[in-house]
Amino acid sequence: MELQTERLKLTPCSDKALSTYSTEEYELGAHIGMYLKELKKDKSLLGWGVWLVIDKQSNKIIGDIGFKGKPDLHKSVEVGYGITPSEQNKGIATEALRCIINWAFTSNMVNKITAECLVDNTPSIKVLEKLNMKKIQTDNNMIYWQLNK
């Protein structure tokens, strides 16, 4: 399974994917190890967890994006993302997030996508606004977002 945009390849995170692409500038966060451990227990998580964001030209991992688990009973999933500092402010997060949102909505398993970010995280706020996500609540320095199918 792989998704493509103009500049990016998105592939579900796996041990194989991590060994296939260059991780030169990409830092493996703790969430990667946790996800891979859960994936070994439940193969149906593939696609509903971490996706690697790969630059098509360099074949380097330049970030990750994904869902915080499979759709719930209300057909809702939460997204999260991070792009390596050298690749930020280039529209990468917007391009990658738009792609996995489209993938989720066309799966017929998702009707609502949520996100959260700190109130002072201007870059993330801009990404979520560009994708027409709506602010639904602000609480304890966090903004909560929602996009319906």
DSSP file with accessible surface (Angstrom, degrees, kcal/mol):
  #  RESIDUE AA STRUCTURE BP1 BP2  ACC     N-H-->O    O-->H-N    N-H-->O    O-->H-N    TCO  KAPPA ALPHA  PHI   PSI    X-CA   Y-CA   Z-CA
    1    1 A M              0   0  117      0, 0.0     2,-0.3     0, 0.0    46,-0.1   0.000 360.0 360.0 360.0 129.1    0.0    0.0    0.0
    2    2 A E        -     0   0   78      9,-0.2     2,-0.3     2,-0.0     9,-0.2  -0.972 360.0-153.2-153.0 139.2    1.4    3.4   -1.0
    3    3 A L  E     -A   10   0A  29      7,-3.0     7,-3.1    -2,-0.3     2,-0.4  -0.862  14.9-157.3-110.1 150.6   -0.1    6.8   -1.7
    4    4 A Q  E     +A    9   0A 105     -2,-0.3     2,-0.2     5,-0.2     5,-0.2  -0.979  14.2 176.1-132.3 143.2    1.4    9.4   -4.0
    5    5 A T        -     0   0   25      3,-2.6    91,-0.0    -2,-0.4    90,-0.0  -0.660  55.7 -80.9-122.2-173.1    1.2   13.1   -4.3
    6    6 A E  S    S+     0   0  174     -2,-0.2     3,-0.0     1,-0.2    -2,-0.0   0.921 127.2  12.3 -57.8 -44.8    3.0   15.4   -6.7
    7    7 A R  S    S+     0   0   88     49,-0.1    49,-2.5    85,-0.1    50,-0.4   0.548 120.9  63.6-109.5 -10.9    6.2   15.5   -4.4
    8    8 A L  E     - B   0  55A   0     47,-0.2    -3,-2.6    48,-0.1     2,-0.4  -0.844  51.5-154.5-126.6 154.7    5.6   12.7   -1.9
    9    9 A K  E     -AB   4  54A  33     45,-2.4    45,-2.9    -2,-0.3     2,-0.5  -0.975  18.2-161.1-115.5 136.5    5.2    9.0   -1.3
   10   10 A L  E     +AB   3  53A   0     -7,-3.1    -7,-3.0    -2,-0.4    43,-0.2  -0.986  14.9 172.6-118.4 126.2    3.3    8.0    1.8
   11   11 A T  E     - B   0  52A  19     41,-1.7    41,-3.5    -2,-0.5    -9,-0.2  -0.994  39.2-102.1-134.7 137.7    3.7    4.4    3.0
   12   12 A P  E     - B   0  51A   7      0, 0.0    39,-0.3     0, 0.0     5,-0.2  -0.350  48.7-104.1 -57.5 137.7    2.5    2.8    6.2
   13   13 A C        +     0   0    0     37,-3.0     2,-0.3     4,-0.1    34,-0.1  -0.424  57.6 146.5 -66.8 133.2    5.3    2.5    8.7
   14   14 A S     >  -     0   0   31     -2,-0.2     4,-2.5     1,-0.1     5,-0.2  -0.955  62.6-100.7-155.3 166.3    6.7   -0.9    9.1
   15   15 A D  H  > S+     0   0   88     -2,-0.3     4,-1.5     1,-0.2     5,-0.1   0.918 124.6  51.6 -57.9 -41.2   10.2   -2.4    9.8
   16   16 A K  H  > S+     0   0  161      1,-0.2     4,-1.1     2,-0.2     3,-0.2   0.928 109.3  48.4 -62.5 -46.1   10.5   -3.1    6.1
   17   17 A A  H >> S+     0   0    7      1,-0.2     4,-1.7     2,-0.2     3,-0.5   0.915 109.2  53.3 -62.4 -40.4    9.6    0.5    5.1
   18   18 A L  H 3< S+     0   0   28     -4,-2.5    -1,-0.2     1,-0.2    -2,-0.2   0.828 111.5  45.9 -65.0 -28.9   12.1    1.9    7.7
   19   19 A S  H 3< S+     0   0   96     -4,-1.5    -1,-0.2    -3,-0.2    -2,-0.2   0.662 109.9  56.4 -86.7 -13.2   14.9   -0.3    6.2
   20   20 A T  H << S+     0   0   78     -4,-1.1     2,-0.3    -3,-0.5    -2,-0.2   0.837 104.8  50.7 -84.7 -36.6   13.9    0.7    2.6
   21   21 A Y  S  < S-     0   0   30     -4,-1.7     2,-0.2     1,-0.1    39,-0.2  -0.754  91.8 -97.4-110.3 154.8   14.2    4.5    2.9
   22   22 A S  B     -e   60   0B  44     37,-1.3    39,-2.8    -2,-0.3     3,-0.2  -0.455  26.4-173.8 -70.0 129.6   16.9    6.8    4.2
   23   23 A T        +     0   0   60     -2,-0.2     3,-0.2    37,-0.2    -1,-0.1   0.087  42.9 128.8-106.9  21.4   16.3    8.0    7.7
   24   24 A E  S    S+     0   0  138      1,-0.3    -1,-0.1     3,-0.1    36,-0.0   0.843  85.5  15.2 -45.3 -52.8   19.3   10.3    7.5
   25   25 A E  S    S+     0   0   95     36,-0.3     2,-0.5    -3,-0.2    -1,-0.3   0.498 107.8  97.2-103.5  -6.8   17.5   13.5    8.8
   26   26 A Y        -     0   0   16     -3,-0.2     2,-0.6    35,-0.2    35,-0.1  -0.735  62.3-148.4 -92.2 126.8   14.4   11.8   10.2
   27   27 A E        -     0   0  175     -2,-0.5     2,-0.7     1,-0.0    -3,-0.1  -0.837  16.2-130.2 -95.0 123.5   14.3   11.1   13.9
   28   28 A L        -     0   0   97     -2,-0.6     2,-0.1    -5,-0.1    -5,-0.0  -0.619  28.4-150.5 -72.5 111.0   12.4    8.0   15.0
   29   29 A G    >>  -     0   0   27     -2,-0.7     3,-1.4     1,-0.1     4,-0.9  -0.326  27.6-103.6 -76.8 166.5   10.1    9.2   17.7
   30   30 A A  H 3> S+     0   0   84      1,-0.3     4,-2.1     2,-0.2     5,-0.2   0.817 118.4  67.6 -59.7 -30.5    8.9    7.0   20.6
   31   31 A H  H 3> S+     0   0   77      1,-0.2     4,-2.4     2,-0.2    -1,-0.3   0.805  93.7  59.0 -63.3 -26.0    5.5    6.8   18.8
   32   32 A I  H <> S+     0   0    4     -3,-1.4     4,-2.7     2,-0.2    -1,-0.2   0.959 106.9  44.6 -67.5 -50.1    7.1    4.8   16.0
   33   33 A G  H  X S+     0   0   42     -4,-0.9     4,-2.1     1,-0.2    -2,-0.2   0.908 114.3  49.9 -60.5 -41.6    8.3    2.0   18.3
   34   34 A M  H  X S+     0   0  125     -4,-2.1     4,-2.1     2,-0.2    -1,-0.2   0.922 112.1  47.9 -63.4 -44.2    5.0    1.9   20.1
   35   35 A Y  H  X S+     0   0   20     -4,-2.4     4,-2.8     1,-0.2    -2,-0.2   0.927 110.4  50.7 -63.5 -45.5    3.1    1.7   16.8
   36   36 A L  H  X S+     0   0   16     -4,-2.7     4,-1.7     1,-0.2    -1,-0.2   0.887 109.8  51.4 -62.2 -35.5    5.4   -1.1   15.4
   37   37 A K  H  X S+     0   0  140     -4,-2.1     4,-1.0    -5,-0.2    -1,-0.2   0.928 112.9  44.7 -65.1 -44.9    4.8   -3.1   18.6
   38   38 A E  H  X S+     0   0   89     -4,-2.1     4,-2.0     1,-0.2     3,-0.3   0.880 108.9  57.3 -66.3 -37.3    1.0   -2.7   18.3
   39   39 A L  H  < S+     0   0   16     -4,-2.8    -1,-0.2     1,-0.2    -2,-0.2   0.868 101.1  56.4 -63.6 -36.4    1.2   -3.6   14.6
   40   40 A K  H  < S+     0   0  127     -4,-1.7     3,-0.2     1,-0.2    -1,-0.2   0.862 112.6  42.4 -62.9 -33.1    2.9   -6.9   15.4
   41   41 A K  H  < S+     0   0  150     -4,-1.0     2,-0.3    -3,-0.3    -2,-0.2   0.793 128.5  26.4 -80.2 -33.0   -0.1   -7.8   17.6
   42   42 A D    ><  -     0   0   54     -4,-2.0     3,-1.8     1,-0.1    -1,-0.3  -0.811  58.9-174.3-139.8  96.2   -2.8   -6.5   15.3
   43   43 A K  G >  S+     0   0  149     -2,-0.3     3,-1.7     1,-0.3    -1,-0.1   0.720  80.7  74.9 -63.5 -21.3   -2.1   -6.4   11.5
   44   44 A S  G 3  S+     0   0   61      1,-0.3    -1,-0.3     3,-0.1     4,-0.1   0.598  79.0  75.1 -71.9  -4.6   -5.4   -4.6   10.8
   45   45 A L  G X   +     0   0   22     -3,-1.8     3,-2.7    -6,-0.2    -1,-0.3   0.684  65.7 118.0 -74.8 -17.9   -3.8   -1.5   12.2
   46   46 A L  T <  S+     0   0   73     -3,-1.7   -32,-0.1     1,-0.3    -3,-0.0  -0.302  84.8  14.5 -55.6 123.9   -1.8   -1.1    9.0
   47   47 A G  T 3  S+     0   0    0      3,-0.3    -1,-0.3   -34,-0.1    20,-0.1   0.016 115.6  76.3  97.0 -25.1   -3.0    2.2    7.4
   48   48 A W  S <  S+     0   0   16     -3,-2.7    21,-1.6    -4,-0.1    -2,-0.2   0.109  98.0  41.0-105.3  21.4   -4.6    3.4   10.7
   49   49 A G  S    S-     0   0    5      1,-0.2    18,-1.8    -4,-0.2     2,-0.2  -0.249 109.0 -10.3-131.9-133.6   -1.3    4.3   12.4
   50   50 A V  E     - C   0  66A  14     16,-0.2   -37,-3.0   -19,-0.1     2,-0.4  -0.495  51.0-167.1 -80.6 135.0    1.9    6.0   11.3
   51   51 A W  E     -BC  12  65A   0     14,-3.7    14,-2.4   -39,-0.3     2,-0.4  -0.961  20.9-128.0-114.9 137.9    2.6    6.7    7.6
   52   52 A L  E     -BC  11  64A   0    -41,-3.5   -41,-1.7    -2,-0.4     2,-0.7  -0.710  14.0-140.9 -85.3 136.9    6.1    7.7    6.5
   53   53 A V  E     -BC  10  63A   0     10,-2.7     9,-3.4    -2,-0.4    10,-0.8  -0.893  24.9-171.8 -99.6 115.9    6.4   10.8    4.4
   54   54 A I  E     -BC   9  61A   0    -45,-2.9   -45,-2.4    -2,-0.7     2,-0.5  -0.937  24.4-128.7-118.0 129.4    9.0   10.2    1.7
   55   55 A D  E  >  -B    8   0A  26      5,-2.6     4,-2.3    -2,-0.5     5,-0.4  -0.629  17.5-146.5 -72.5 123.6   10.4   12.8   -0.6
   56   56 A K  T  4 S+     0   0   75    -49,-2.5    -1,-0.2    -2,-0.5   -48,-0.1   0.860  93.3  49.6 -61.7 -37.7   10.1   11.3   -4.2
   57   57 A Q  T  4 S+     0   0  190    -50,-0.4    -1,-0.2     1,-0.2   -49,-0.1   0.931 124.7  24.8 -71.2 -44.6   13.3   13.0   -5.5
   58   58 A S  T  4 S-     0   0   56      2,-0.1    -2,-0.2   -36,-0.0    -1,-0.2   0.631  91.9-134.7 -95.9 -14.9   15.7   12.0   -2.7
   59   59 A N     <  +     0   0   67     -4,-2.3   -37,-1.3     1,-0.2     2,-0.3   0.757  59.1 140.2  62.2  26.4   13.8    8.9   -1.4
   60   60 A K  B     -e   22   0B  52     -5,-0.4    -5,-2.6   -39,-0.2     2,-0.5  -0.780  61.2-115.6 -99.3 145.4   14.4   10.2    2.2
   61   61 A I  E     +C   54   0A   2    -39,-2.8   -36,-0.3    -2,-0.3    -7,-0.3  -0.670  34.9 176.1 -74.6 125.1   11.9   10.0    5.0
   62   62 A I  E     -     0   0A   6     -9,-3.4    22,-2.8    -2,-0.5     2,-0.3   0.263  57.8 -38.3-117.6  10.2   11.1   13.6    5.8
   63   63 A G  E     -CD  53  83A   1    -10,-0.8   -10,-2.7    20,-0.3     2,-0.3  -0.964  57.1-103.7 161.5-174.8    8.4   13.1    8.4
   64   64 A D  E     +CD  52  82A  18     18,-2.6    18,-2.7    -2,-0.3     2,-0.3  -0.976  25.5 174.7-142.8 158.2    5.5   11.0    9.5
   65   65 A I  E     +CD  51  81A   1    -14,-2.4   -14,-3.7    -2,-0.3     2,-0.3  -0.946  21.2 111.4-151.1 160.0    1.8   11.5    9.5
   66   66 A G  E     -CD  50  80A   5     14,-2.0    14,-2.1    -2,-0.3     2,-0.3  -0.988  53.3 -53.5 161.5-166.6   -1.1    9.3   10.4
   67   67 A F  E     - D   0  79A   8    -18,-1.8     2,-0.9    -2,-0.3    12,-0.2  -0.772  33.2-130.3-108.5 151.0   -4.0    8.2   12.5
   68   68 A K  S    S-     0   0  125     10,-2.4   -19,-0.2    -2,-0.3     2,-0.1  -0.388  81.2 -42.0 -96.3  52.2   -4.1    7.6   16.2
   69   69 A G  S    S-     0   0   23    -21,-1.6     9,-0.2    -2,-0.9    -1,-0.2  -0.402  86.4 -44.3 115.3 171.2   -5.8    4.2   15.7
   70   70 A K  S    S-     0   0   90      1,-0.2     6,-0.1    -2,-0.1   -25,-0.1  -0.261  76.7 -75.3 -68.8 159.9   -8.6    2.6   13.7
   71   71 A P        -     0   0   26      0, 0.0     6,-0.2     0, 0.0    -1,-0.2  -0.262  52.2-132.7 -56.0 142.0  -11.9    4.4   13.2
   72   72 A D    >   -     0   0   80      4,-2.1     3,-2.2    -3,-0.1     4,-0.0  -0.145  37.2 -79.9 -86.7-172.9  -14.1    4.3   16.3
   73   73 A L  T 3  S+     0   0  173      1,-0.3    -1,-0.1     2,-0.1     0, 0.0   0.733 132.4  54.7 -62.3 -22.6  -17.8    3.4   16.4
   74   74 A H  T 3  S-     0   0  147      2,-0.1    -1,-0.3    38,-0.0    37,-0.2   0.215 119.4-110.4 -93.8  12.0  -18.7    6.9   15.2
   75   75 A K  S <  S+     0   0   85     -3,-2.2    36,-3.3     1,-0.2    37,-1.9   0.892  73.7 140.7  59.4  43.3  -16.5    6.4   12.1
   76   76 A S  E     +f  112   0C  12     34,-0.2    -4,-2.1    35,-0.2     2,-0.3  -0.916  28.9 179.5-119.5 142.3  -14.0    9.0   13.5
   77   77 A V  E     -f  113   0C   5     35,-1.8    37,-2.7    -2,-0.4     2,-0.4  -0.969  20.7-134.0-135.3 154.9  -10.2    9.1   13.5
   78   78 A E  E     -f  114   0C  51     -2,-0.3   -10,-2.4    35,-0.2     2,-0.3  -0.900  19.4-149.6-109.1 139.0   -7.7   11.5   14.8
   79   79 A V  E     +D   67   0A   3     35,-2.8    37,-0.4    -2,-0.4     2,-0.3  -0.752  15.8 176.0-105.5 155.2   -4.7   12.7   12.8
   80   80 A G  E     +D   66   0A  22    -14,-2.1   -14,-2.0    -2,-0.3     2,-0.3  -0.964   5.4 176.7-148.4 159.0   -1.2   13.8   13.8
   81   81 A Y  E     -D   65   0A  50     -2,-0.3     2,-0.3   -16,-0.2   -16,-0.3  -0.995  14.6-171.9-161.8 158.6    1.9   14.7   11.9
   82   82 A G  E     -D   64   0A  34    -18,-2.7   -18,-2.6    -2,-0.3     2,-0.4  -0.936   8.4-161.6-157.0 135.2    5.5   15.9   12.1
   83   83 A I  E     -D   63   0A  17     -2,-0.3   -20,-0.3   -20,-0.2     5,-0.1  -0.947  35.1 -99.4-120.1 140.2    7.9   17.1    9.4
   84   84 A T    >   -     0   0   10    -22,-2.8     3,-2.1    -2,-0.4     4,-0.5  -0.261  37.3-114.4 -57.9 143.2   11.7   17.3    9.8
   85   85 A P  G >  S+     0   0  108      0, 0.0     3,-1.3     0, 0.0    -1,-0.1   0.845 113.5  57.9 -50.8 -39.4   12.8   20.9   10.4
   86   86 A S  G 3  S+     0   0   59      1,-0.3    -2,-0.1   -61,-0.1   -24,-0.0   0.711 110.7  44.3 -68.1 -15.8   14.7   21.2    7.1
   87   87 A E  G X  S+     0   0   35     -3,-2.1     3,-0.6   -25,-0.2     5,-0.4   0.373  88.6 113.7-108.5   2.6   11.5   20.4    5.2
   88   88 A Q  T <   +     0   0   95     -3,-1.3    -4,-0.0    -4,-0.5     0, 0.0  -0.309  67.2  32.3 -74.4 159.8    9.1   22.6    7.1
   89   89 A N  T 3  S+     0   0  154      1,-0.1    -1,-0.2    -2,-0.0    -3,-0.0   0.775  91.4  99.2  65.0  29.8    7.4   25.6    5.6
   90   90 A K  S <  S-     0   0  102     -3,-0.6    -2,-0.1     0, 0.0    -1,-0.1   0.226 101.1-103.5-122.3   6.5    7.3   24.0    2.1
   91   91 A G  S  > S+     0   0   29      3,-0.0     4,-2.4     4,-0.0     5,-0.2   0.580  83.0 128.7  82.8   8.2    3.7   22.8    2.2
   92   92 A I  H  > S+     0   0    4     -5,-0.4     4,-2.8     2,-0.2     5,-0.3   0.936  71.4  47.8 -63.4 -49.3    4.7   19.2    2.9
   93   93 A A  H  > S+     0   0   14      1,-0.2     4,-2.9     2,-0.2     5,-0.3   0.924 113.4  48.5 -60.9 -42.4    2.4   18.7    5.9
   94   94 A T  H  > S+     0   0   11      2,-0.2     4,-2.5     1,-0.2     5,-0.2   0.938 113.5  46.7 -62.2 -46.7   -0.6   20.1    4.0
   95   95 A E  H  X S+     0   0   30     -4,-2.4     4,-1.6     2,-0.2    -2,-0.2   0.927 116.8  43.3 -62.7 -44.8    0.1   17.9    0.9
   96   96 A A  H  X S+     0   0    0     -4,-2.8     4,-2.2     2,-0.2     5,-0.2   0.921 114.8  48.8 -69.0 -43.3    0.6   14.8    3.0
   97   97 A L  H  X S+     0   0    0     -4,-2.9     4,-2.4    -5,-0.3     5,-0.2   0.917 108.8  53.1 -66.0 -41.1   -2.4   15.4    5.3
   98   98 A R  H  X S+     0   0  116     -4,-2.5     4,-2.3    -5,-0.3    -1,-0.2   0.924 109.3  51.6 -57.6 -41.3   -4.7   16.2    2.3
   99   99 A C  H  X S+     0   0   20     -4,-1.6     4,-2.2    -5,-0.2    -2,-0.2   0.935 112.3  41.9 -64.8 -47.8   -3.7   12.8    0.8
  100  100 A I  H  X S+     0   0    0     -4,-2.2     4,-2.6     2,-0.2    -1,-0.2   0.835 111.7  56.2 -75.8 -25.6   -4.4   10.7    3.9
  101  101 A I  H  X S+     0   0    7     -4,-2.4     4,-2.7    -5,-0.2     5,-0.2   0.947 109.6  46.4 -64.1 -46.8   -7.6   12.5    4.6
  102  102 A N  H  X S+     0   0   91     -4,-2.3     4,-2.1    -5,-0.2    -2,-0.2   0.913 112.3  51.2 -60.1 -42.2   -8.8   11.6    1.1
  103  103 A W  H  X S+     0   0   54     -4,-2.2     4,-0.7     2,-0.2    -2,-0.2   0.933 112.0  46.5 -60.2 -46.3   -7.7    8.0    1.6
  104  104 A A  H ><>S+     0   0    0     -4,-2.6     3,-0.9     1,-0.2     5,-0.7   0.934 112.9  48.2 -64.1 -45.9   -9.6    7.8    4.9
  105  105 A F  H ><5S+     0   0   25     -4,-2.7     3,-0.9     1,-0.3    -1,-0.2   0.850 110.9  50.8 -67.0 -32.3  -12.8    9.3    3.5
  106  106 A T  H 3<5S+     0   0  105     -4,-2.1    -1,-0.3    -5,-0.2    -2,-0.2   0.622  94.3  74.2 -80.7  -7.9  -12.7    7.1    0.4
  107  107 A S  T <<5S-     0   0   35     -3,-0.9    -1,-0.2    -4,-0.7    -2,-0.2   0.628  96.0-136.4 -74.2 -14.4  -12.3    4.0    2.7
  108  108 A N  T < 5S+     0   0  111     -3,-0.9    -3,-0.1    -4,-0.3    -2,-0.1   0.615  87.5  93.2  63.5  12.6  -16.0    4.3    3.7
  109  109 A M  S   <S+     0   0   91     -5,-0.7     2,-0.4     1,-0.1    -4,-0.1   0.449  77.8  60.2-105.8  -5.6  -14.8    3.6    7.3
  110  110 A V        +     0   0    0     -6,-0.6    -2,-0.2    -5,-0.2   -34,-0.2  -0.986  37.7 159.3-132.4 130.2  -14.5    7.3    8.2
  111  111 A N  S    S+     0   0   68    -36,-3.3    38,-2.7    -2,-0.4     2,-0.4   0.464  75.3  38.2-115.9 -15.1  -17.0   10.2    8.3
  112  112 A K  E     -fG  76 148C  61    -37,-1.9   -35,-1.8    36,-0.2     2,-0.4  -0.996  58.6-166.2-144.2 135.7  -15.1   12.5   10.7
  113  113 A I  E     -fG  77 147C   0     34,-2.8    34,-2.5    -2,-0.4     2,-0.3  -0.979  13.2-170.0-121.6 132.3  -11.4   13.4   11.2
  114  114 A T  E     +fG  78 146C  31    -37,-2.7   -35,-2.8    -2,-0.4     2,-0.3  -0.797   6.8 177.0-118.1 162.4  -10.2   15.2   14.2
  115  115 A A  E     - G   0 145C   5     30,-1.5    30,-3.0    -2,-0.3     2,-0.3  -0.963  10.6-156.1-153.7 163.3   -6.9   16.9   15.2
  116  116 A E  E     + G   0 144C  78    -37,-0.4     2,-0.3    -2,-0.3    28,-0.2  -0.987  14.6 166.8-143.3 151.1   -5.5   18.9   18.1
  117  117 A C  E     - G   0 143C   8     26,-1.8    26,-3.3    -2,-0.3     2,-0.1  -0.979  42.3 -86.4-155.4 161.5   -2.6   21.3   18.4
  118  118 A L  E >   - G   0 142C  87     -2,-0.3     3,-1.9    24,-0.2    24,-0.3  -0.410  39.6-118.4 -67.9 148.4   -1.3   23.8   20.9
  119  119 A V  T 3  S+     0   0   51     22,-2.3    -1,-0.1     1,-0.3    23,-0.1   0.754 114.8  48.5 -62.2 -22.6   -2.8   27.3   20.6
  120  120 A D  T 3  S+     0   0  123     21,-0.3     2,-1.7     1,-0.1    -1,-0.3   0.315  78.7 106.2-101.5  11.6    0.6   28.8   19.8
  121  121 A N    <>  +     0   0   57     -3,-1.9     4,-2.4     1,-0.2     3,-0.3  -0.531  43.1 171.3 -89.6  73.6    1.5   26.2   17.1
  122  122 A T  H  > S+     0   0   77     -2,-1.7     4,-2.6     1,-0.2    -1,-0.2   0.873  70.6  55.3 -55.4 -43.3    1.0   28.6   14.2
  123  123 A P  H  > S+     0   0   72      0, 0.0     4,-2.0     0, 0.0    -1,-0.2   0.936 111.7  43.9 -59.4 -43.6    2.4   26.3   11.5
  124  124 A S  H  > S+     0   0   19     -3,-0.3     4,-2.7     2,-0.2     5,-0.2   0.899 110.9  54.7 -67.3 -39.0   -0.1   23.5   12.4
  125  125 A I  H  X S+     0   0   20     -4,-2.4     4,-2.6     1,-0.2     5,-0.2   0.936 108.5  49.3 -58.8 -44.3   -3.0   25.9   12.7
  126  126 A K  H  X S+     0   0  118     -4,-2.6     4,-2.4     1,-0.2    -1,-0.2   0.906 110.8  50.1 -62.3 -41.9   -2.2   27.1    9.1
  127  127 A V  H  X S+     0   0   15     -4,-2.0     4,-1.3    -5,-0.2    -2,-0.2   0.953 112.8  45.6 -60.6 -50.0   -2.1   23.5    7.8
  128  128 A L  H  <>S+     0   0    0     -4,-2.7     5,-2.5     1,-0.2    -2,-0.2   0.888 113.0  50.2 -65.2 -37.0   -5.4   22.6    9.5
  129  129 A E  H ><5S+     0   0   95     -4,-2.6     3,-2.0    -5,-0.2    -1,-0.2   0.911 106.3  55.6 -66.4 -40.9   -7.1   25.8    8.2
  130  130 A K  H 3<5S+     0   0  120     -4,-2.4    -1,-0.2     1,-0.3    -2,-0.2   0.808 106.6  51.7 -60.9 -28.9   -5.9   25.2    4.6
  131  131 A L  T 3<5S-     0   0   13     -4,-1.3    -1,-0.3    -3,-0.2    -2,-0.2   0.241 118.8-113.6 -93.8  13.7   -7.6   21.8    4.8
  132  132 A N  T < 5 +     0   0  107     -3,-2.0     2,-0.2     1,-0.2    -3,-0.2   0.722  58.8 159.6  63.8  24.6  -10.8   23.4    5.9
  133  133 A M      < -     0   0    6     -5,-2.5     2,-0.4    -6,-0.2    14,-0.2  -0.558  34.2-133.2 -73.6 144.6  -10.8   21.8    9.3
  134  134 A K  E     -H  146   0C 131     12,-2.9    12,-1.9    -2,-0.2     2,-0.4  -0.852  10.4-119.9-104.8 136.8  -13.0   23.7   11.8
  135  135 A K  E     +H  145   0C 112     -2,-0.4    10,-0.3    10,-0.2     3,-0.1  -0.594  34.7 172.0 -69.1 125.6  -12.1   24.7   15.3
  136  136 A I  E     -     0   0C  87      8,-3.2     2,-0.3    -2,-0.4     9,-0.2   0.625  59.7  -2.1-111.1 -17.8  -14.6   23.1   17.6
  137  137 A Q  E     -H  144   0C 103      7,-1.3     7,-3.3     2,-0.0     2,-0.4  -0.959  47.5-151.8-168.8 148.5  -13.1   23.9   21.0
  138  138 A T  E     +H  143   0C  88     -2,-0.3     2,-0.3     5,-0.2     5,-0.2  -1.000  31.0 156.4-125.6 129.8  -10.2   25.5   22.8
  139  139 A D  E >   -H  142   0C  72      3,-2.6     3,-1.6    -2,-0.4    -2,-0.0  -0.954  60.2  -7.6-156.4 131.5   -9.2   24.2   26.2
  140  140 A N  T 3  S-     0   0  142     -2,-0.3     3,-0.1     1,-0.3    -1,-0.1   0.902 128.9 -48.2  48.9  52.2   -6.1   24.2   28.3
  141  141 A N  T 3  S+     0   0  115      1,-0.2   -22,-2.3   -23,-0.1     2,-0.4   0.642 117.9 112.3  67.6  12.2   -3.8   25.7   25.6
  142  142 A M  E <   -GH 118 139C  35     -3,-1.6    -3,-2.6   -24,-0.3     2,-0.5  -0.935  54.8-151.6-117.8 144.2   -5.1   23.2   23.0
  143  143 A I  E     -GH 117 138C   7    -26,-3.3   -26,-1.8    -2,-0.4     2,-0.4  -0.952  13.4-151.5-110.0 133.1   -7.3   23.8   19.9
  144  144 A Y  E     -GH 116 137C  65     -7,-3.3    -8,-3.2    -2,-0.5    -7,-1.3  -0.891  14.7-166.8-107.9 136.0   -9.5   20.9   18.8
  145  145 A W  E     -GH 115 135C   3    -30,-3.0   -30,-1.5    -2,-0.4     2,-0.3  -0.840   7.8-169.9-124.1 157.1  -10.4   20.5   15.1
  146  146 A Q  E     -GH 114 134C  44    -12,-1.9   -12,-2.9    -2,-0.3     2,-0.4  -0.998   8.0-172.0-150.1 144.3  -12.8   18.5   13.1
  147  147 A L  E     -G  113   0C  31    -34,-2.5   -34,-2.8    -2,-0.3     2,-0.3  -0.993  15.0-153.8-135.4 126.0  -13.5   17.8    9.4
  148  148 A N  E      G  112   0C  99     -2,-0.4   -36,-0.2   -36,-0.2   -37,-0.0  -0.762 360.0 360.0-100.4 149.3  -16.6   16.0    8.3
  149  149 A K              0   0  120    -38,-2.7    -1,-0.1    -2,-0.3   -38,-0.1  -0.253 360.0 360.0 -61.1 360.0  -16.9   13.9    5.1
